[in-house]
Amino acid sequence: MKYTKQLILLAGAVAMAFVSGCGRSSDEGKPVLHVYNWSDYMAEGLLEQFEAENNCKVVYDVFDSNEALYAKLKAGATGYDIIFPSSYFVSVMVEEGMLQEINKANIPNLKNIDPEFLEKVSLDKVMKYSVPYLSGTTGIAYRKDTVKDFDSSWTVYAREDLAGRMTLLDDIREVLGSGLITLGYSVNTTSESEIEEAADLVISWKKNIARFDNEGYKAGVASKEFWVVQGYGGDVQQVIDENEDENIVYTLPKEGFTMWEDTVAIPTGADNVELAEKFINFLHSAEVAVANIEYNYYLCPNTAAYPLLSEEIKANEVVFVPKDKLVKGEQIVDVGKDLAKYNKAWNRVKASK
C-alpha cells in the first residue's frame, strides 16, 4: 500500500535526525531488549523485574503517536525488539512489511488472553502479527470547579467562554473522529465530503483551544491551566489519583466516543526475538497484567488477571466500561488509501488560523 505524504515526509525528517544507537549487549555482557512504547504506559518496577528474571538489560524509548512510531521505523531505526502500535496501525505496518509473525508456541501465556475480547474487539483476532496489550476509551475530562453548566458533549469546544482553557489531542484520527461523531458520521468514514465537514467543525473549535496536545494536557488539567481536555480515560484517572483531585471528571460524550486497543508486536529485523517473546509472555502473566491494569487504569484482556483485581478496579467504569455506554463507542480502523483524505483535511485544520 502506498502510504500518505504526511507520514513519508515525517519519516524523512526523522531519518535526518536519527542515528541508531541500539547495541546488542550491555556493558556487563548481558543481552539487551530494546522496547519502544507510549510514555507512562507500564507499571513501575516491571522492567526491573523482567531484567532480574531474565538476566538482561532493557533499553526503553517512548513515542507519543502512532505516526511517530511509524516514521521512526520507516526512517530506518533498527534494533527495536518490541513495539506497541495501536491495533488499526498494525495492518498498516504489516502491509509495509514492518512486522514479523508471532510464534505463539513460544508464548504460553497467550492462553490467558480473553477470547471474548479477541472476538469482539481485536482487529488481529488470531494474533498473527500482534498481541493485545491495553484497551481504553478517548473522551473529555473537565474541571467541575471551573466549568459551569458542563454538558457531556463534543460541542463544549464551541464554548467561547472557555477559550484558551481547552485542548484537543494532537492526533489525526482522534480529533477528526470527534468532529465526525458530533456530525453523526462514522469515525471510519471514507467519504471525503464527510471528512471535510468534520474538518470545518474542528476548525471552528480551534479558535477556542489553547493547543493540540498529547501529553501536557495531563499536567495542565491538574494545575488548572486547562479546564477541558480531550484525553484517554486511564491517563485522566491517573491524574485524578496522583493529585487526589475529585474536581477532575472524565466523561464519555453523549454523541459517542472512540475505543481503541494498543498491541505489542515484534518488528521485522528485531535482533533479539527470543527475549522479545519472553517479554510478551511476561506481560501476559496474571500478576503483571494486574499490575498494569491497576497502574494504567486500562483493560488488559487477561482472564487470569480478572479475579486478582481489587474491588475498586473492578468497579471503575474507566477500566470496565458499562455495556450501556459501550454501545456509543466506535473503534478506529485502518482505512487504507483513504487515509490520504484524512491527512488532507488534517493539514487544513493545522494550517487554519
C-alpha positions in Angstrom: 0.0 0.0 0.0 1.3 3.4 -0.9 1.2 5.5 2.3 0.4 9.1 2.8 2.7 12.0 2.0 2.4 13.3 5.6 3.9 10.1 7.1 6.5 9.8 4.3 7.7 13.3 4.9 7.7 12.8 8.7 9.7 9.6 8.2 12.2 11.6 6.1 12.5 14.3 8.8 13.2 11.7 11.4 15.7 10.0 9.2 17.7 13.2 9.1 17.9 13.4 12.8 18.0 9.7 13.8 21.2 7.8 14.4 20.5 4.3 15.7 22.3 3.5 19.0 20.8 0.1 19.6 23.6 -2.2 20.7 23.1 -5.9 21.2 24.7 -6.3 24.6 25.1 -4.2 27.7 28.4 -3.2 29.2 28.1 -6.1 31.5 27.7 -8.5 28.6 24.0 -9.2 29.3 21.5 -9.5 26.4 19.6 -6.3 25.7 15.9 -5.9 24.9 15.1 -2.6 23.1 11.5 -1.5 23.8 9.6 1.3 22.0 6.3 2.2 23.9 3.9 5.0 24.7 5.1 7.2 27.6 3.9 6.3 31.1 2.4 3.1 29.9 3.9 0.4 32.1 3.6 -0.2 35.9 6.6 0.8 37.9 9.1 -1.9 38.7 8.1 -4.2 35.9 11.1 -3.5 33.7 13.4 -4.2 36.6 11.6 -7.4 37.4 11.9 -8.6 33.9 15.6 -7.7 33.9 16.2 -9.7 37.1 14.2 -12.7 36.0 16.0 -12.9 32.6 19.4 -11.6 33.5 19.2 -9.0 30.8 19.1 -5.2 30.3 16.0 -3.3 29.0 16.5 -0.1 27.0 13.2 1.7 26.9 12.3 4.5 24.5 8.9 6.3 24.2 6.8 7.9 21.5 3.6 10.0 21.6 1.7 9.0 18.5 1.4 6.1 16.1 2.7 8.4 13.3 5.9 9.0 15.3 6.4 5.2 15.8 5.8 4.5 12.1 8.1 7.4 11.0 11.0 6.3 13.1 10.9 2.7 12.0 10.2 3.7 8.4 13.2 6.1 8.5 15.5 3.2 9.2 15.6 3.0 13.0 16.8 -0.6 13.6 17.3 -2.6 16.8 13.9 -2.4 18.4 12.7 -5.8 19.6 9.3 -4.8 20.9 6.9 -2.1 19.8 3.4 -1.1 20.9 1.3 0.1 17.9 -2.4 0.7 18.1 -4.4 -2.1 16.5 -5.5 -0.1 13.5 -1.9 0.7 12.8 -0.9 -2.9 12.8 -2.4 -3.6 9.4 -0.6 -0.5 8.0 2.7 -1.9 9.3 2.0 -5.4 8.1 1.3 -4.1 4.6 4.6 -2.3 4.7 6.5 -5.5 5.8 7.4 -3.9 9.1 6.2 -6.7 11.5 7.0 -10.3 11.8 4.6 -13.1 12.6 4.1 -14.0 16.3 5.3 -17.5 17.2 2.6 -18.4 19.6 4.3 -21.7 20.6 7.0 -19.7 22.3 4.5 -17.5 24.3 2.4 -19.9 26.5 0.7 -17.1 28.5 -1.3 -16.2 25.4 -3.7 -18.8 26.8 -4.7 -16.1 29.3 -6.0 -13.6 26.7 -9.7 -13.1 26.9 -11.3 -14.9 23.9 -14.3 -12.6 24.0 -12.1 -9.6 23.7 -10.3 -11.2 20.8 -13.6 -11.9 19.1 -15.3 -8.6 19.7 -12.5 -6.0 19.9 -9.2 -7.2 18.4 -8.6 -6.5 14.8 -5.9 -9.2 14.6 -8.2 -11.8 16.1 -5.8 -14.7 15.6 -2.8 -12.8 16.9 -0.8 -13.4 13.7 1.3 -10.2 14.0 0.2 -8.6 17.3 -1.0 -9.4 20.8 -3.4 -7.2 22.8 -1.7 -5.1 25.4 -4.2 -2.5 26.9 -7.5 -1.1 25.7 -9.5 2.0 26.7 -11.6 5.0 25.5 -11.0 8.6 24.5 -13.3 11.2 25.9 -13.4 14.5 27.7 -12.1 15.5 31.1 -13.2 18.7 32.7 -12.8 20.6 36.0 -16.1 20.9 37.7 -14.7 23.6 39.9 -14.1 25.9 37.0 -16.5 24.9 34.3 -20.2 25.7 34.9 -23.1 24.1 33.2 -21.0 21.4 31.6 -22.8 19.2 29.1 -21.1 15.9 28.2 -20.8 16.7 24.5 -18.1 17.4 22.0 -19.9 20.7 21.4 -18.2 22.1 24.6 -15.4 23.1 22.2 -17.7 25.7 20.7 -18.0 27.5 24.0 -16.2 30.9 23.6 -16.4 31.4 27.4 -13.8 28.6 27.7 -11.5 29.9 25.0 -7.8 29.3 25.8 -8.7 26.8 28.5 -9.3 23.8 26.4 -7.1 21.3 24.5 -7.6 18.7 21.8 -5.3 15.7 21.2 -2.6 16.1 18.5 -4.0 13.1 16.7 -5.4 13.0 13.2 -8.0 10.2 13.7 -9.0 11.1 17.2 -9.6 14.8 16.6 -11.3 14.4 13.2 -13.1 11.5 14.7 -14.6 13.7 17.4 -15.9 16.0 14.6 -17.3 13.1 12.7 -19.0 11.7 15.7 -20.6 15.1 16.5 -21.9 15.3 13.0 -23.4 11.8 13.2 -20.8 10.1 11.0 -18.6 7.1 11.5 -15.1 7.7 12.7 -14.0 5.4 9.8 -15.9 7.0 7.0 -14.2 7.2 3.6 -16.5 9.9 2.4 -14.3 12.9 1.5 -17.3 15.3 2.0 -18.0 14.0 5.5 -14.3 14.2 6.4 -14.0 17.8 5.1 -17.2 18.7 7.0 -15.6 17.3 10.2 -12.5 19.4 9.5 -14.6 22.5 9.1 -16.2 21.8 12.5 -12.8 21.3 14.2 -11.5 24.5 12.6 -14.4 26.3 14.2 -13.4 24.8 17.6 -9.7 25.6 17.0 -10.1 29.3 18.0 -11.2 28.2 21.4 -8.4 25.7 22.2 -5.0 26.5 23.7 -3.3 23.9 21.6 -3.3 20.4 20.2 -1.6 18.3 22.8 -0.9 14.6 23.6 0.9 14.8 26.9 0.9 18.2 28.5 -2.9 18.2 28.9 -2.5 15.9 32.0 -0.4 18.3 34.0 -2.4 21.2 32.6 -5.8 20.0 33.8 -4.2 19.1 37.2 -2.7 22.7 37.6 -5.9 24.4 36.3 -4.1 25.7 33.3 -6.7 23.8 31.3 -10.3 23.3 32.2 -11.5 21.0 29.4 -9.3 18.4 27.6 -9.7 15.6 25.2 -7.9 12.7 26.7 -7.5 9.0 27.3 -9.6 7.6 30.2 -6.8 5.9 32.1 -4.4 8.8 31.8 -7.1 11.1 33.3 -7.8 8.6 36.1 -4.0 8.6 36.9 -4.1 12.4 37.1 -7.1 12.3 39.5 -5.4 9.8 41.7 -1.9 11.3 41.7 -3.3 14.7 42.6 -6.2 13.5 44.8 -8.3 15.9 42.9 -12.0 15.0 42.7 -12.8 18.2 40.8 -11.4 16.5 37.6 -14.1 14.4 35.9 -13.7 12.1 32.9 -16.8 11.7 30.8 -17.8 9.9 27.6 -19.6 12.4 25.3 -23.3 11.7 24.6 -22.8 11.8 20.8 -20.3 8.9 21.0 -16.5 8.3 21.5 -13.7 6.3 20.2 -12.4 3.0 21.7 -9.0 1.6 21.0 -6.7 -1.3 21.5 -2.9 -1.0 21.8 -0.9 -4.0 20.9 2.6 -5.4 21.4 4.4 -6.6 18.3 7.9 -7.7 17.1 9.3 -5.6 14.2 10.9 -7.1 11.2 14.6 -7.2 11.8 14.4 -7.4 15.6 17.8 -8.7 16.8 16.5 -10.4 20.0 13.3 -12.2 19.1 13.7 -14.8 21.8 13.9 -12.2 24.5 11.0 -10.3 22.9 8.9 -13.4 23.1 9.8 -13.8 26.7 8.7 -10.1 27.3 5.3 -10.7 25.7 4.9 -13.8 27.8 5.9 -11.7 30.9 3.3 -9.1 30.1 0.5 -11.6 30.0 1.3 -13.4 33.2 -1.7 -12.8 35.5 0.3 -10.8 38.1 1.9 -8.5 35.6 -1.4 -7.9 33.8 -2.9 -7.0 37.2 -0.1 -4.5 37.9 -0.5 -2.9 34.5 -4.3 -2.6 34.8 -4.1 -1.1 38.3 -1.3 1.3 37.4 -2.6 2.4 34.0 -6.4 2.2 34.5 -6.7 0.5 31.2 -8.1 -3.0 30.5 -5.5 -5.7 29.8 -7.7 -8.5 28.4 -6.3 -11.3 30.5 -8.8 -13.7 32.1 -6.3 -15.0 34.6 -5.9 -11.4 35.9 -9.5 -10.5 36.3 -10.1 -12.4 39.6 -7.0 -10.9 41.2 -8.0 -7.3 40.6 -9.1 -5.1 43.5 -12.8 -4.5 44.0 -12.1 -0.8 43.4 -10.7 -1.5 39.9 -13.5 -4.0 39.1 -16.0 -1.2 39.9 -14.1 1.5 38.0 -16.0 2.4 34.8 -12.9 3.8 33.2 -11.4 0.3 33.1 -14.6 -1.7 32.7 -16.9 0.5 30.7 -20.6 -0.4 31.3 -22.2 -2.1 28.3 -24.9 0.5 28.1 -22.2 3.1 27.4 -20.1 0.9 25.1 -22.9 1.0 22.5 -21.9 4.6 21.8 -18.2 3.7 21.3 -16.6 3.0 17.9 -13.1 1.6 17.3 -10.8 3.3 14.8 -9.7 1.0 12.0 -7.3 1.4 9.1 -9.0 3.0 6.1 -6.1 2.2 3.7 -5.6 4.6 0.9 -8.5 6.7 2.1 -6.3 7.9 5.0 -5.0 10.4 2.4 -8.3 12.1 2.7 -7.9 12.4 6.5 -4.3 13.8 6.1 -5.5 16.4 3.6 -8.3 17.5 6.0 -5.9 17.5 9.0 -3.3 19.6 7.1 -6.1 22.1 6.5 -7.0 22.1 10.2 -3.4 22.6 11.3 -2.9 25.5 8.7 -6.0 27.3 9.7 -5.9 30.4 11.9 
